[in-house]
Amino acid sequence: MTTTHSATAGAQQPATHTDHDAALRFITCGSVDDGKSTLIGRLLVDSKAVLQDHLAGVTKSGETDLALLTDGLSAEREQGITIDVAYRYFATEQRKFIIGDAPGHEQYTRNMVTAASQADAAVVLVDATKLDWKNPQLELLAQTRRHSLLVHLLRVNALVFAVNKLDAIEDPALAFAHIRNALAAFAQAAGITVEATIPVSALKGWNVVGRESGWAGYQGPSLLEVLEKLPNTPADTGLPLAFPVQWVEKFSSSADTSQGRRVFWGRVAAGGARMGDAVQILPSGQQAVIAQVVNHARVPGNVDANLSAGITLDREVDVSRGDWIIAAPKAAAAASDDDFDTPAVQPAWNASREITATVAWMDDEALVPGRVYWALHGHRWVKAKVRRVLHRLAIQTLEREAAEQLEPNAIGRVELVLQEAIPAAPFLQARQLGAMILVDTASHKTSGAVLVE
């Protein structure tokens, strides 16, 4: 059962993270004009991460427009909106951070998904002024729900709700109580675990970096204090090896310790690369043994998931960009002592052409059965045909609706048939093996994010 937390007086404390040397990558998301860019600007200014000349460049007539610290595109400045993801770096005495400012408009959902797929945490902003805050049964904005669901589906490790603009509400304590309860009910229904729910004023800086004790009936930590304690996303290390080949490097016979063999470079998707381990190449099915593993600096040694590696095999096999090097199949134990047949072979990762997946659809044209797209899995491109749409998720009710297609920004369950088999795994088990994108064959636009079930 999923536990949902709310940050009230005597609020929960987020899990203590264990590696303060690792920067926390987090994004801000939510609906349009909820104050995402302003919140990031406030974090940068109040944590002393902005130079005076940069700050002067966004100050006019004595007023500082904090949103301009991240909205750098001319179109963003002209329209007063965020279009593309802007990344900023800052550090405190306790932690380093990389922030992604994600756009709130529905038409830029693909940019938000791109940022969320690489994030350790997400701060979902909620604009209190847009809600019927006097109503205990208030309805949340659709984009607030959509972004929260996408963050959850993408396995972002931690989610924090920041209720913004309460300084513009006549009764901030009542408004925060009602909004907090609505967020908690939504999160529980969606199975989302929430690290904290915090009342903030990005414009005035309340509860962003420093605490505004007692304001809006809240006595918990500030947003920055919560972020400083959040854990980084754990790597998928406790799994068999899965290694997507990104680049093949050929050495001369006297070049170095590779002894003239090719080195296959990429980032370990799951498990770890170990010298002496038996592996299989997909899609060819050839088997070999890892002769050497080097890290990104070409230092020999074991390399775990999420880290870059170069792998040399003990013999020459046909391996190209887009292939997968996975742990070799193992023979299963015999059914009984009287069974002398050859034991069954258990593959480390099953290769399949038929995929059932959750799809976040981001194209302007609807996803319909029969359409063919390019699918990118790891570094391999394969053709993917939509067999059928199983259902669509209703954003407001969270119910599964019968559907024959997925409209722009819809989330639904779909069956795909691929041109060739890939080593796909459930996204909840292995992120990289369970994730694909669909690309329109004509326009080459990213059309959908695919999470294998």
C-alpha positions in Angstrom: 0.0 0.0 0.0 1.4 3.4 -1.0 1.9 5.8 1.9 1.2 9.5 1.1 2.8 12.2 3.3 1.8 15.8 3.9 4.0 18.5 5.4 2.0 19.9 8.3 3.1 20.9 11.8 5.4 18.2 13.0 5.8 17.2 9.3 7.6 14.1 8.1 11.2 14.3 7.4 12.4 13.1 4.0 14.7 10.2 3.7 18.3 11.0 4.5 20.3 10.8 1.3 23.6 9.0 1.6 25.9 10.6 -1.0 26.4 14.3 -0.6 29.0 14.3 -3.3 26.4 13.5 -6.0 24.5 16.5 -7.4 20.7 16.2 -7.1 19.0 16.7 -10.5 15.5 18.0 -10.0 12.9 19.7 -12.2 10.1 22.1 -11.5 6.9 21.4 -13.3 3.2 22.1 -13.1 0.6 24.2 -14.9 1.2 27.4 -16.8 2.1 30.5 -14.8 2.3 28.6 -11.5 5.6 30.3 -10.8 8.2 27.7 -11.8 10.8 30.0 -13.3 10.3 32.5 -10.5 10.8 29.8 -7.9 14.1 28.7 -9.5 15.2 32.4 -9.7 14.4 32.7 -6.0 16.5 29.6 -5.2 19.4 31.0 -7.2 19.3 34.5 -5.7 18.7 33.5 -2.1 21.4 30.8 -2.2 23.9 33.4 -3.6 24.3 31.5 -6.9 23.7 34.6 -9.2 26.4 37.1 -10.0 25.6 40.8 -9.5 26.0 41.6 -13.2 23.6 38.8 -14.1 21.1 40.0 -11.5 21.3 43.6 -12.8 20.5 42.3 -16.3 17.1 41.1 -15.2 16.3 44.2 -13.1 14.2 47.0 -14.6 13.0 50.1 -12.7 14.2 48.6 -9.5 12.1 45.4 -9.9 13.9 42.1 -10.4 12.1 39.6 -12.7 13.4 36.3 -11.3 11.8 34.3 -14.1 14.3 35.8 -16.6 17.1 34.1 -14.9 16.0 30.8 -16.6 13.7 32.0 -19.4 16.6 32.9 -21.8 15.0 32.3 -25.3 13.7 35.5 -27.0 10.3 33.9 -27.5 10.1 33.1 -23.8 10.8 36.6 -22.9 8.4 38.0 -25.4 5.5 35.7 -24.4 6.3 35.4 -20.7 6.3 31.6 -20.8 8.8 28.8 -20.6 9.1 26.8 -23.9 12.2 24.7 -23.6 13.9 23.1 -20.5 16.5 25.4 -19.0 19.2 24.0 -16.8 20.9 25.8 -14.0 23.5 24.8 -11.5 24.0 25.9 -7.9 25.4 24.6 -4.6 24.9 25.0 -0.9 27.2 24.0 1.9 25.3 20.7 2.1 24.6 19.8 -1.6 25.1 20.5 -5.3 22.1 20.8 -7.5 21.2 20.8 -11.2 17.8 22.3 -11.8 15.6 21.8 -14.9 12.9 24.4 -15.5 10.2 22.5 -17.4 7.5 24.2 -19.4 3.9 24.1 -18.2 2.0 24.4 -21.6 0.5 21.2 -22.8 2.0 21.6 -26.3 5.5 21.4 -24.7 4.8 18.3 -22.6 7.5 16.4 -24.6 10.1 18.8 -23.2 8.9 18.2 -19.7 9.1 14.4 -20.2 12.6 14.7 -21.5 13.7 16.6 -18.4 11.8 14.3 -16.0 13.4 11.1 -17.5 16.8 12.3 -16.2 15.7 13.7 -12.8 16.2 12.5 -9.3 13.3 14.6 -7.9 10.5 16.8 -9.1 9.0 19.9 -7.5 5.4 20.2 -8.7 4.1 23.8 -8.3 0.5 24.5 -7.5 -0.8 28.0 -7.9 -3.2 28.6 -5.0 -4.8 31.6 -6.8 -6.1 29.4 -9.6 -8.0 27.1 -7.3 -11.3 27.3 -5.4 -9.3 27.3 -2.2 -12.3 28.0 0.0 -13.9 24.7 -1.1 -12.7 21.6 0.9 -13.5 19.5 -2.2 -11.6 21.7 -4.6 -10.5 20.3 -8.0 -6.8 20.4 -9.0 -5.8 21.7 -12.4 -5.5 19.1 -15.1 -1.8 19.9 -15.8 -0.9 19.6 -12.2 -2.4 16.1 -12.2 -0.8 15.2 -15.6 2.7 16.3 -14.6 2.4 14.5 -11.3 1.4 11.3 -13.1 4.1 11.6 -15.7 6.7 12.1 -12.9 5.3 9.0 -11.2 5.3 6.9 -14.4 8.9 7.9 -15.2 10.0 6.6 -11.8 11.3 10.0 -10.6 12.7 9.1 -7.2 11.0 11.8 -5.1 8.1 14.2 -5.6 7.5 17.4 -3.7 4.4 19.6 -3.9 5.1 23.4 -3.5 1.8 25.4 -3.0 2.8 28.8 -4.4 1.3 32.3 -4.3 -0.4 31.9 -0.9 0.9 35.4 -0.1 -1.9 36.6 -2.5 -4.6 34.7 -0.6 -6.6 36.4 2.2 -6.5 33.2 4.4 -3.3 31.3 3.5 -3.7 28.8 6.3 -7.2 27.7 5.2 -6.1 27.6 1.5 -3.1 25.5 2.2 -5.1 23.1 4.3 -7.6 22.5 1.6 -5.1 22.3 -1.2 -2.8 20.0 0.8 -5.8 17.6 1.4 -6.7 17.7 -2.3 -3.1 16.8 -3.2 -3.0 14.1 -0.7 -6.2 12.5 -1.9 -5.0 12.7 -5.5 -1.6 11.2 -4.7 -3.2 8.3 -2.7 -5.6 7.5 -5.5 -2.8 7.6 -8.1 -0.4 5.5 -5.9 2.1 8.4 -5.8 4.4 8.8 -2.8 4.9 12.4 -1.8 8.0 13.5 0.1 6.6 16.8 1.3 3.9 19.4 0.7 5.2 22.9 1.4 3.5 26.4 1.3 5.8 28.8 -0.5 5.9 32.3 -2.0 8.4 32.3 -4.8 8.0 36.0 -5.3 8.7 37.0 -1.6 11.0 34.0 -0.9 8.9 32.5 2.0 9.8 28.9 2.7 11.9 28.6 -0.4 15.5 28.9 1.1 14.7 30.1 4.6 11.8 29.1 6.9 8.8 31.4 7.4 7.8 29.7 10.7 4.1 29.4 11.3 3.1 31.0 8.0 0.0 29.3 6.4 -0.1 27.0 9.5 3.1 25.3 8.5 6.0 24.5 10.8 8.1 22.2 8.6 11.4 22.6 6.7 11.8 25.0 3.8 11.9 23.7 0.2 15.7 23.9 0.0 16.0 22.0 3.3 13.9 19.2 1.9 15.9 19.1 -1.4 19.2 18.9 0.5 18.0 15.6 2.1 16.5 13.9 -0.9 18.3 10.7 -2.2 19.7 10.4 -5.6 18.1 7.8 -7.9 19.5 4.4 -7.2 21.1 2.6 -10.1 19.7 -0.7 -11.4 22.6 -2.7 -10.1 21.0 -5.8 -8.6 20.1 -7.2 -12.0 21.9 -9.1 -14.8 24.1 -7.2 -17.1 22.5 -5.1 -19.8 24.8 -2.9 -21.9 23.7 -0.9 -25.0 26.5 -0.4 -27.4 26.9 3.2 -28.4 30.3 3.2 -30.2 32.7 0.6 -31.5 36.4 1.5 -31.2 39.1 -0.3 -33.2 42.7 -0.4 -31.9 45.8 -1.5 -33.6 47.5 -4.7 -32.4 50.1 -2.8 -30.3 47.9 0.1 -29.2 47.2 -0.9 -25.6 45.9 -3.7 -23.4 42.9 -4.4 -25.7 45.4 -6.6 -27.6 44.1 -5.4 -30.9 40.4 -6.3 -30.2 37.6 -3.9 -30.6 36.3 -2.0 -27.6 32.6 -1.5 -27.2 31.6 1.8 -25.5 28.4 2.8 -23.8 26.7 3.2 -20.4 25.8 0.2 -18.4 22.0 0.1 -18.3 21.6 -2.6 -15.6 23.8 -4.8 -13.4 27.5 -4.5 -13.8 30.2 -5.3 -16.3 32.8 -7.8 -14.9 35.9 -9.3 -16.4 35.3 -13.1 -17.0 31.5 -12.9 -17.2 29.8 -14.8 -20.0 27.7 -12.6 -22.2 25.4 -12.8 -25.2 25.1 -10.3 -28.1 21.6 -9.3 -29.2 20.1 -9.5 -31.7 22.6 -12.0 -33.2 22.6 -14.4 -30.2 26.4 -14.9 -30.3 28.1 -15.6 -27.0 31.5 -14.6 -25.6 33.3 -13.8 -22.4 34.3 -10.3 -21.2 38.1 -10.1 -21.5 38.4 -6.6 -20.0 36.4 -3.7 -18.7 37.6 -0.1 -18.5 35.8 3.0 -17.1 35.4 6.4 -18.8 39.1 7.2 -18.1 40.3 3.8 -19.6 41.2 2.5 -16.1 40.6 -1.3 -15.9 38.0 -2.4 -13.3 34.4 -3.4 -12.8 31.8 -0.8 -13.9 28.2 -0.7 -12.4 24.9 0.6 -13.8 24.6 4.2 -14.8 28.4 4.5 -15.5 30.2 4.6 -18.8 32.4 1.6 -19.7 34.4 0.1 -22.5 34.1 -3.7 -22.9 36.5 -6.0 -24.7 35.5 -9.5 -25.5 37.6 -12.7 -25.6 37.0 -13.3 -29.3 35.9 -11.4 -32.4 32.1 -11.3 -32.7 29.9 -9.1 -34.9 28.8 -6.2 -32.7 27.6 -2.9 -34.0 26.1 0.3 -32.5 22.6 -0.4 -31.3 23.4 -4.0 -30.3 23.0 -5.1 -26.6 25.6 -7.0 -24.6 23.7 -8.9 -21.9 24.4 -11.6 -19.3 24.5 -15.0 -21.0 21.6 -17.4 -20.5 22.0 -19.8 -17.7 20.8 -23.4 -17.6 17.9 -24.0 -15.2 18.0 -26.8 -12.7 16.5 -30.1 -13.9 12.9 -30.7 -12.9 13.8 -33.9 -10.9 16.7 -36.3 -10.2 15.1 -38.7 -12.7 15.0 -36.1 -15.4 18.1 -36.6 -17.6 17.0 -34.2 -20.4 19.0 -31.1 -21.1 18.1 -28.4 -18.6 16.0 -25.5 -19.9 17.9 -22.3 -20.7 16.9 -19.2 -18.8 17.7 -16.0 -20.6 18.9 -13.1 -18.6 16.6 -10.7 -20.5 13.8 -11.9 -22.8 13.9 -10.5 -26.4 10.4 -9.9 -27.8 8.7 -8.3 -30.8 5.4 -7.8 -29.0 5.2 -5.0 -26.4 2.4 -3.9 -24.1 3.3 -0.4 -22.7 2.0 2.8 -21.1 2.4 5.6 -23.6 2.5 9.3 -22.9 1.4 10.7 -26.3 3.0 14.0 -27.3 2.4 14.3 -31.0 -0.1 16.8 -32.5 -1.7 13.9 -34.4 -3.5 11.2 -32.4 -2.0 7.7 -32.0 -4.2 5.3 -33.9 -4.0 1.6 -34.6 -2.2 0.7 -37.8 0.3 3.6 -37.7 4.0 2.8 -38.0 6.6 4.7 -36.1 10.3 4.5 -35.5 11.1 3.2 -32.0 14.4 4.0 -30.3 15.4 1.5 -27.6 18.8 2.0 -26.2 20.7 3.0 -29.4 18.8 0.7 -31.8 16.1 2.0 -34.1 13.3 -0.4 -35.1 10.0 0.0 -36.8 7.0 -0.2 -34.5 3.4 -0.7 -35.5 0.5 0.2 -33.2 -1.6 -3.0 -32.9 -4.4 -1.5 -30.7 -5.1 1.0 -27.9 -6.3 -0.9 -24.8 -7.5 2.1 -22.7 -6.9 5.7 -21.9 -6.3 7.2 -18.4 -8.8 9.9 -17.4 -6.7 12.7 -15.9 -9.4 14.0 -13.6 -10.8 10.7 -12.3 -7.8 8.4 -12.8 -10.2 5.8 -14.3 -9.3 3.7 -17.3 -11.5 4.7 -20.2 -12.2 2.6 -23.3 -10.4 4.3 -26.2 -9.6 3.7 -29.9 -6.9 6.3 -30.1 -4.7 8.5 -27.9 -5.1 12.3 -28.4 -2.3 14.8 -27.8 -1.1 14.7 -24.2 -3.1 11.6 -23.4 -1.8 8.7 -21.3 -2.9 5.2 -22.2 -2.0 1.6 -22.6 -1.0 0.3 -26.0 0.1 -2.9 -27.8 3.0 -2.5 -30.2 4.5 -5.0 -32.7 8.2 -4.4 -33.5 10.0 -5.2 -36.7 12.6 -7.2 -34.8 12.9 -8.5 -31.2 14.5 -6.3 -28.5 15.5 -7.1 -24.9 12.7 -5.2 -23.3 11.9 -5.4 -19.6 9.2 -3.8 -17.4 10.1 -0.2 -16.8 9.5 -0.7 -13.1 12.2 -3.3 -13.1 14.9 -1.7 -15.4 14.6 1.9 -16.6 16.7 1.7 -19.7 15.4 -1.7 -20.9 11.9 -0.6 -20.2 11.9 2.8 -22.0 11.5 3.7 -25.6 10.5 6.7 -27.6 8.3 6.7 -30.7 9.3 9.0 -33.6 7.2 10.0 -36.6 8.7 8.5 -39.7 7.9 11.5 -41.8 8.4 14.6 -39.6 11.0 12.9 -37.3 9.4 14.5 -34.3 9.3 12.7 -31.0 5.7 11.4 -30.8 5.5 9.4 -27.6 7.3 8.2 -24.5 6.9 4.4 -24.1 7.2 2.6 -20.7 7.1 -1.2 -21.1 4.8 -3.1 -18.8 
